[in-house]
Amino acid sequence: QFLELCSRLTEEHPEVIPFLAGRHQKAAGDFLSSAELRNVLSRCLSRVRTRPAKVYVYINELCTVLKAHTLRRKLPLATPPPAAVVPAAETSPPRPPASPGASSPSASSSSPGGSKRQIRYLENLLRVYMGEIRRLQERELDLAELDSEDSSYLQESRLKRKMMRIFERLCQLKRCSSLTGRVIEQRITYRGTRYPEVNRRIERFINRPEVFPDYSDILKVIQKASARHGLGLARRQMENMAQDAFREVGNRLQERRHLDLVYNFGSHLTDQYRPGTDPALVDPELAKRLRKNRTVALTRLDDVISRYAQLQDESEEEERGRKRAARRGKGT
């Protein structure tokens, strides 16, 4: 239907339809049978019917999507011909070695960025994907789609992953940082102990991507720092230090994730929504209940940390007892 409609609207430029057909033939087979292409075609078809004067704009949009899913064919590497034997008399004299201060132009010059055409193409592709994501967010999800591999949520997730890869490639071509300024990207500094070696190791550990440490992780970091730098920390001292560090680090990581969620969570469908004031500000009973719940939550968190620290102490004592018993058995 889309080709038939575009053929009638582009009779003055007959080369457009063969070009579009060529893009279609070069696209990957799995993409041609995907729901993503069907959604793009249906959107372009409805737009052409609504605004036929902009048919070339929508054809270009479809070509951009097809080009992004073109099959990459690797050409076979031709084996180089055998080098001809050159007589020793005809060989050129060896070149004098280059001076240490001189450097080759390729080494001195930084890696070139992408061309303006590449950058424009990727930026246009980002706009196309963004429009498709907005359209998927506006669709209603029925119960029949929950088990479907082509549900609107899964299509939106796949498109967002593609956008992330395109964005990273665009940053490489522009030779700029891919950091977006999100709170989750900010580094957390830790100065909770009086040992700089321990602080550095904990800070390095908690700033790893996708890391949310537990008590045992922090304790292992402190034990390694003590052994590596010869701090001579006692076991009870390291456990108390790990408990304090775990509380502080956990609170700061949780706060960072919460702020990142607050700043980035949402949809364009709710941009016009303006929430009212916090109900707790006008309801003293509700505010009192919330404060009480927070106190209970913090108390239970301390109880959980203390219980698991005690369980770990007991397991370590049992392990040491088994080792002593094994040594006695070997001695007898």
C-alpha contacts under 8 A as a table, 3 or more apart, distances in Angstrom:
res1	aa1	res2	aa2	distance
1	Q	4	E	5.13
1	Q	5	L	6.11
1	Q	45	L	7.79
2	F	5	L	5.24
2	F	6	C	6.08
2	F	41	L	7.28
2	F	44	C	7.89
2	F	45	L	5.59
3	L	6	C	5.08
3	L	7	S	5.87
3	L	17	I	7.47
4	E	7	S	5.13
4	E	8	R	6.58
5	L	8	R	5.49
5	L	9	L	6.49
6	C	9	L	4.98
6	C	10	T	5.91
6	C	17	I	7.66
6	C	55	V	6.99
7	S	10	T	5.32
7	S	11	E	6.21
7	S	14	P	7.90
7	S	17	I	6.71
8	R	11	E	5.77
9	L	52	P	7.37
9	L	55	V	7.30
10	T	13	H	5.40
10	T	14	P	6.45
10	T	16	V	7.23
10	T	17	I	7.97
11	E	14	P	5.53
13	H	16	V	6.08
14	P	17	I	6.41
14	P	18	P	7.68
15	E	18	P	5.65
15	E	19	F	6.35
16	V	19	F	5.20
16	V	20	L	6.31
17	I	20	L	5.03
17	I	21	A	6.12
18	P	21	A	4.93
18	P	22	G	6.10
19	F	22	G	5.08
19	F	23	R	6.42
20	L	23	R	5.14
20	L	24	H	6.29
20	L	59	I	7.60
20	L	63	C	6.41
21	A	24	H	4.95
21	A	25	Q	6.25
22	G	25	Q	5.12
22	G	26	K	6.34
23	R	26	K	5.28
23	R	27	A	6.39
23	R	63	C	6.44
23	R	66	L	6.08
23	R	67	K	6.49
23	R	70	T	7.74
24	H	27	A	5.38
24	H	66	L	6.40
26	K	70	T	5.44
26	K	71	L	6.17
27	A	31	F	7.12
27	A	32	L	6.93
27	A	66	L	5.85
27	A	67	K	6.93
27	A	69	H	5.43
27	A	70	T	4.16
27	A	71	L	5.72
28	A	31	F	5.42
28	A	32	L	6.43
28	A	69	H	5.95
28	A	70	T	5.70
28	A	71	L	5.24
29	G	32	L	5.10
29	G	33	S	6.56
30	D	33	S	5.40
30	D	34	S	6.21
31	F	34	S	4.94
31	F	36	E	7.49
31	F	37	L	6.69
31	F	69	H	6.97
32	L	37	L	6.29
33	S	37	L	7.35
33	S	38	R	7.99
34	S	37	L	5.75
34	S	38	R	6.80
35	A	38	R	4.99
35	A	39	N	6.11
35	A	150	D	6.27
35	A	155	Q	7.93
36	E	39	N	5.17
36	E	40	V	6.30
36	E	155	Q	6.95
37	L	40	V	5.03
37	L	41	L	6.08
38	R	41	L	5.12
38	R	42	S	6.10
39	N	42	S	5.18
39	N	43	R	6.13
40	V	43	R	5.17
40	V	44	C	6.12
40	V	62	L	7.25
40	V	132	E	7.34
41	L	44	C	5.14
41	L	45	L	5.95
41	L	62	L	7.50
42	S	45	L	5.06
42	S	46	S	6.18
43	R	46	S	5.30
43	R	47	R	6.22
44	C	47	R	5.07
44	C	48	V	6.07
44	C	58	Y	5.87
44	C	59	I	7.78
44	C	62	L	7.49
45	L	48	V	5.19
45	L	49	R	6.25
46	S	49	R	5.16
46	S	50	T	6.19
47	R	50	T	5.00
47	R	51	R	5.87
47	R	52	P	7.64
47	R	58	Y	7.59
48	V	51	R	5.12
48	V	52	P	4.76
48	V	53	A	7.84
48	V	54	K	6.94
48	V	55	V	5.57
48	V	58	Y	7.06
49	R	52	P	5.73
51	R	54	K	5.91
51	R	55	V	7.34
52	P	55	V	5.28
54	K	57	V	5.34
54	K	58	Y	6.72
55	V	58	Y	5.31
55	V	59	I	6.18
56	Y	59	I	4.97
56	Y	60	N	6.06
57	V	60	N	5.18
57	V	61	E	6.29
58	Y	61	E	4.89
58	Y	62	L	6.28
59	I	62	L	5.13
59	I	63	C	6.18
60	N	63	C	4.97
60	N	64	T	6.12
61	E	64	T	5.11
61	E	65	V	6.53
61	E	128	V	6.98
62	L	65	V	5.23
62	L	66	L	6.26
63	C	66	L	5.03
63	C	67	K	5.95
64	T	67	K	5.14
64	T	68	A	6.30
64	T	121	Y	7.73
64	T	124	N	7.85
64	T	125	L	6.54
65	V	68	A	5.18
65	V	69	H	6.77
65	V	125	L	6.99
65	V	128	V	7.73
66	L	69	H	5.30
66	L	70	T	6.34
67	K	70	T	5.08
68	A	125	L	7.92
86	V	90	E	6.62
86	V	91	T	6.67
87	P	90	E	5.41
87	P	91	T	6.58
88	A	91	T	5.35
98	A	102	A	6.70
99	S	102	A	5.45
100	P	103	S	7.57
103	S	107	A	6.65
103	S	108	S	6.37
104	S	107	A	5.32
104	S	108	S	6.21
105	P	108	S	5.15
105	P	109	S	5.90
106	S	109	S	5.44
106	S	110	S	7.67
107	A	110	S	7.34
113	G	172	Q	7.14
113	G	173	L	4.63
113	G	174	K	5.77
113	G	175	R	6.11
114	G	118	Q	6.15
114	G	119	I	6.59
114	G	172	Q	7.87
114	G	173	L	4.27
114	G	174	K	6.44
115	S	118	Q	5.30
115	S	119	I	6.38
115	S	173	L	7.65
116	K	119	I	5.08
116	K	120	R	6.02
117	R	120	R	5.18
117	R	121	Y	6.10
118	Q	121	Y	5.10
118	Q	122	L	6.29
119	I	122	L	5.28
119	I	123	E	6.11
119	I	170	L	6.53
119	I	173	L	7.03
119	I	174	K	7.65
120	R	123	E	5.10
120	R	124	N	6.01
121	Y	124	N	5.15
121	Y	125	L	6.17
122	L	125	L	4.90
122	L	126	L	6.19
122	L	166	I	6.73
122	L	170	L	6.71
123	E	126	L	5.07
123	E	127	R	6.42
123	E	170	L	7.84
124	N	127	R	5.11
124	N	128	V	6.32
125	L	128	V	5.04
125	L	129	Y	6.22
126	L	129	Y	5.17
126	L	130	M	6.01
126	L	163	M	6.31
126	L	166	I	7.34
126	L	167	F	7.92
127	R	130	M	5.01
127	R	131	G	6.22
128	V	131	G	5.26
128	V	132	E	6.35
129	Y	132	E	5.00
129	Y	133	I	6.11
129	Y	159	L	6.61
129	Y	163	M	7.14
130	M	133	I	5.07
130	M	134	R	6.25
131	G	134	R	5.16
131	G	135	R	6.29
132	E	135	R	5.07
132	E	136	L	6.22
133	I	136	L	5.05
133	I	137	Q	6.17
133	I	156	E	5.67
133	I	159	L	7.06
133	I	160	K	7.83
134	R	137	Q	5.12
134	R	138	E	6.43
134	R	268	H	7.59
135	R	138	E	5.21
135	R	139	R	6.68
136	L	139	R	5.28
136	L	152	S	5.71
136	L	153	Y	7.58
136	L	155	Q	7.80
136	L	156	E	6.48
137	Q	140	E	7.98
137	Q	152	S	7.50
137	Q	153	Y	7.86
137	Q	156	E	7.64
137	Q	267	S	7.99
138	E	269	L	7.50
139	R	152	S	7.29
141	L	145	E	6.51
141	L	146	L	7.77
141	L	151	S	7.62
141	L	152	S	6.97
142	D	145	E	5.70
142	D	146	L	7.23
143	L	146	L	5.49
144	A	147	D	6.94
144	A	148	S	7.46
145	E	148	S	4.94
145	E	150	D	7.74
145	E	151	S	5.36
146	L	151	S	6.82
147	D	151	S	7.87
148	S	151	S	5.43
149	E	154	L	6.86
150	D	154	L	6.22
150	D	155	Q	6.10
151	S	154	L	5.39
151	S	155	Q	6.22
152	S	155	Q	5.07
152	S	156	E	6.02
153	Y	156	E	5.08
153	Y	157	S	6.19
154	L	157	S	4.97
154	L	158	R	6.20
155	Q	158	R	5.16
155	Q	159	L	6.20
156	E	159	L	5.15
156	E	160	K	6.18
157	S	160	K	5.15
157	S	161	R	6.34
158	R	161	R	5.18
158	R	162	K	6.31
159	L	162	K	5.01
159	L	163	M	6.14
160	K	163	M	4.91
160	K	164	M	6.25
161	R	164	M	5.10
161	R	165	R	6.47
162	K	165	R	5.17
162	K	166	I	6.18
163	M	166	I	4.99
163	M	167	F	5.95
164	M	167	F	5.01
164	M	168	E	6.21
165	R	168	E	5.18
165	R	169	R	6.23
166	I	169	R	5.07
166	I	170	L	6.01
167	F	170	L	4.94
167	F	171	C	6.19
167	F	178	S	7.75
168	E	171	C	5.12
168	E	172	Q	6.38
168	E	178	S	6.22
169	R	172	Q	5.04
169	R	173	L	6.32
170	L	173	L	5.10
170	L	174	K	6.13
171	C	174	K	5.06
171	C	175	R	5.71
171	C	176	C	5.22
171	C	177	S	6.30
171	C	178	S	5.81
172	Q	175	R	4.84
172	Q	176	C	6.53
172	Q	177	S	7.98
173	L	176	C	7.98
179	L	182	R	7.77
179	L	185	E	7.37
180	T	185	E	7.97
181	G	185	E	6.66
181	G	186	Q	7.62
182	R	185	E	5.48
182	R	186	Q	7.13
182	R	260	D	6.60
183	V	186	Q	5.41
183	V	256	R	6.27
183	V	257	R	7.62
183	V	259	L	6.78
183	V	260	D	5.26
184	I	256	R	6.11
184	I	257	R	6.27
184	I	260	D	5.90
187	R	207	N	6.30
188	I	203	E	6.93
188	I	206	I	7.67
188	I	207	N	6.56
188	I	252	R	7.94
189	T	203	E	5.97
190	Y	199	N	5.88
190	Y	200	R	7.50
190	Y	202	I	7.17
190	Y	203	E	5.45
190	Y	249	V	7.93
191	R	194	R	7.56
191	R	196	P	7.63
191	R	199	N	5.64
192	G	199	N	6.84
192	G	245	A	6.57
192	G	248	E	7.99
193	T	196	P	7.37
193	T	198	V	7.23
193	T	199	N	6.40
193	T	241	M	7.44
195	Y	198	V	5.44
195	Y	199	N	6.36
196	P	199	N	4.95
196	P	200	R	6.08
197	E	200	R	5.30
197	E	201	R	6.39
197	E	225	A	6.41
197	E	229	H	7.36
198	V	201	R	5.26
198	V	202	I	6.18
198	V	221	V	7.68
198	V	222	I	5.91
198	V	225	A	5.61
198	V	226	S	7.44
199	N	202	I	5.24
199	N	203	E	5.99
200	R	203	E	5.11
200	R	204	R	6.04
201	R	204	R	5.13
201	R	205	F	6.13
201	R	221	V	6.64
201	R	222	I	7.72
201	R	225	A	6.91
202	I	205	F	5.07
202	I	206	I	6.18
202	I	218	I	7.06
202	I	221	V	6.52
202	I	222	I	7.57
203	E	206	I	5.42
203	E	207	N	6.25
204	R	207	N	5.51
204	R	208	R	6.83
205	F	208	R	5.72
205	F	211	V	7.95
205	F	221	V	7.98
206	I	211	V	6.29
206	I	212	F	7.02
206	I	213	P	7.03
206	I	249	V	7.73
207	N	211	V	7.32
208	R	211	V	5.79
212	F	250	G	7.55
212	F	253	L	7.37
213	P	216	S	7.99
213	P	217	D	5.72
213	P	218	I	6.78
213	P	246	F	7.87
213	P	250	G	7.65
214	D	217	D	5.40
214	D	218	I	6.61
214	D	246	F	6.95
215	Y	218	I	5.33
215	Y	219	L	6.22
215	Y	242	A	6.72
215	Y	243	Q	6.75
215	Y	246	F	5.78
215	Y	305	I	7.58
216	S	219	L	4.99
216	S	220	K	6.12
217	D	220	K	5.21
217	D	221	V	6.32
218	I	221	V	5.10
218	I	222	I	6.33
218	I	242	A	5.70
218	I	245	A	7.29
218	I	246	F	6.47
219	L	222	I	5.17
219	L	223	Q	6.16
219	L	238	M	6.93
219	L	239	E	6.53
219	L	242	A	5.09
220	K	223	Q	5.02
220	K	224	K	6.11
221	V	224	K	5.22
221	V	225	A	6.19
222	I	225	A	5.07
222	I	226	S	6.11
222	I	238	M	6.65
222	I	242	A	7.12
223	Q	226	S	5.13
223	Q	227	A	6.19
223	Q	238	M	7.07
224	K	227	A	5.13
224	K	228	R	5.84
225	A	228	R	5.07
225	A	229	H	5.98
225	A	230	G	7.97
225	A	231	L	7.78
226	S	229	H	5.55
226	S	230	G	5.51
226	S	231	L	4.76
226	S	232	G	6.23
226	S	233	L	6.28
227	A	230	G	5.19
227	A	231	L	6.82
227	A	232	G	7.39
233	L	237	Q	6.36
233	L	238	M	6.37
234	A	237	Q	5.16
234	A	238	M	6.24
235	R	238	M	5.20
235	R	239	E	6.27
236	R	239	E	5.09
236	R	240	N	6.24
237	Q	240	N	5.25
237	Q	241	M	6.09
238	M	241	M	4.95
238	M	242	A	5.98
239	E	242	A	4.98
239	E	243	Q	6.22
239	E	309	A	7.67
240	N	243	Q	5.16
240	N	244	D	6.39
241	M	244	D	5.32
241	M	245	A	6.09
242	A	245	A	5.03
242	A	246	F	5.83
243	Q	246	F	5.13
243	Q	247	R	6.30
243	Q	305	I	7.23
244	D	247	R	5.31
244	D	248	E	6.33
245	A	248	E	5.20
245	A	249	V	5.83
246	F	249	V	5.22
246	F	250	G	5.71
247	R	250	G	5.25
247	R	251	N	6.12
248	E	251	N	5.28
248	E	252	R	6.26
249	V	252	R	5.19
249	V	253	L	6.06
250	G	253	L	5.21
250	G	254	Q	5.96
251	N	254	Q	5.11
251	N	255	E	6.02
252	R	255	E	5.03
252	R	256	R	6.11
253	L	256	R	5.07
253	L	257	R	6.21
254	Q	257	R	5.19
254	Q	258	H	6.06
255	E	258	H	5.02
255	E	259	L	6.14
256	R	259	L	5.24
256	R	260	D	6.16
257	R	260	D	5.04
257	R	261	L	6.14
258	H	261	L	5.10
258	H	262	V	6.20
259	L	262	V	5.01
259	L	263	Y	6.11
260	D	263	Y	5.24
260	D	264	N	6.01
260	D	265	F	7.94
261	L	264	N	5.32
261	L	265	F	5.21
262	V	265	F	5.72
266	G	270	T	6.95
266	G	271	D	7.93
267	S	270	T	5.63
267	S	271	D	6.77
268	H	271	D	5.10
269	L	272	Q	7.52
270	T	273	Y	5.18
277	T	281	L	7.40
278	D	281	L	5.56
278	D	282	V	7.58
279	P	282	V	5.63
279	P	283	D	6.12
279	P	286	L	7.73
280	A	283	D	4.96
280	A	284	P	6.53
280	A	285	E	7.95
280	A	286	L	5.44
280	A	287	A	4.77
281	L	284	P	7.10
281	L	287	A	7.09
283	D	286	L	5.40
283	D	287	A	6.40
284	P	287	A	5.06
284	P	288	K	6.11
285	E	288	K	5.14
285	E	289	R	6.24
286	L	289	R	5.04
286	L	290	L	6.21
287	A	290	L	5.16
287	A	291	R	6.28
288	K	291	R	5.23
288	K	292	K	6.22
289	R	292	K	5.10
289	R	293	N	6.21
290	L	293	N	5.08
290	L	294	R	6.25
291	R	294	R	5.14
291	R	295	T	6.35
292	K	295	T	5.17
292	K	296	V	6.29
293	N	296	V	5.06
293	N	297	A	6.11
294	R	297	A	5.02
294	R	298	L	6.27
295	T	298	L	5.29
295	T	299	T	6.22
296	V	299	T	5.13
296	V	300	R	6.16
297	A	300	R	5.19
297	A	301	L	6.16
298	L	301	L	5.03
298	L	302	D	6.36
299	T	302	D	5.23
299	T	303	D	6.32
300	R	303	D	4.92
300	R	304	V	6.17
301	L	304	V	5.14
301	L	305	I	6.30
302	D	305	I	5.17
302	D	306	S	6.14
303	D	306	S	5.15
303	D	307	R	6.02
304	V	307	R	5.13
304	V	308	Y	6.21
305	I	308	Y	5.39
305	I	309	A	6.09
306	S	309	A	5.09
306	S	310	Q	6.13
307	R	310	Q	5.13
307	R	311	L	6.20
308	Y	311	L	4.92
308	Y	312	Q	6.07
309	A	312	Q	5.12
309	A	313	D	6.25
310	Q	313	D	5.01
310	Q	314	E	6.24
311	L	314	E	5.09
311	L	315	S	6.17
312	Q	315	S	5.06
312	Q	316	E	6.12
313	D	316	E	5.15
313	D	317	E	6.18
314	E	317	E	5.05
314	E	318	E	6.18
315	S	318	E	5.05
315	S	319	E	6.12
316	E	319	E	4.96
316	E	320	R	6.17
317	E	320	R	5.13
317	E	321	G	6.11
318	E	321	G	4.96
318	E	322	R	6.19
319	E	322	R	5.16
319	E	323	K	6.28
320	R	323	K	5.06
320	R	324	R	6.20
321	G	324	R	5.13
321	G	325	A	6.15
322	R	325	A	5.06
322	R	326	A	6.06
323	K	326	A	5.01
323	K	327	R	6.19
324	R	327	R	5.10
324	R	328	R	6.22
325	A	328	R	5.10
325	A	329	G	6.16
326	A	329	G	5.05
326	A	330	K	6.30
327	R	330	K	5.14
327	R	331	G	6.20
328	R	331	G	4.99
328	R	332	T	6.30
329	G	332	T	5.37
